[in-house]
Amino acid sequence: MGVSCVPPLDPEVADLAPDEPTLTPYDEQHAVTYVRLLDAEKDNAEWQEVARIVLHIDPDAEPFRARRAYDSHLARAKWVARHGYRELLTRGQRKGK
């Protein structure tokens, strides 16, 4: 049986997303999280709701942590959508060979 390349649907999130110039294992693991964040932004969802549902951080109990995690993960999601996807595609082609 082979190893699945499908990222987890709801992984634990760090307080800050990576800020590397290349994709990281964290990015690969959080691909679904990034898509959910981008979808929520497109739908004009309140950041507090997104932090609670997607990031599992209570913005009422931890407002600074929730906002910082939301901002950093959304920024990373946008970076991955603009730049990092190319690396994902390249990695997928290499794994398929």
C-alpha positions, 0 to 999 in steps of 0.5 A: 500500500502506498503513502497518500499524498492527500493533505489532512482536512483539518490539521492543527495550526501554528500561531504563525504560518511559515514565511519561507520563499519556498513551500514547506512541509507545513504548507503541504500539510495545510493546503486545505486550510489555505483553500478554506481561508481563501474561500472565506475571504472571497465570501467576505466572512468575518475574520473572527468566524474564520479563526474560530472555525478554520483555525480553531482559535477562539477570538473572544478568549485570545484576540491577539493570537487569533488575529495574528494566526488569521493574518499570517495564514491568509497571507501565506495562503495568498502566497501559495496561490500565487507562487507556491502552487508551481512547486507543488505541481513540480513535486507532484510530477516527480512523485508520479514518475 
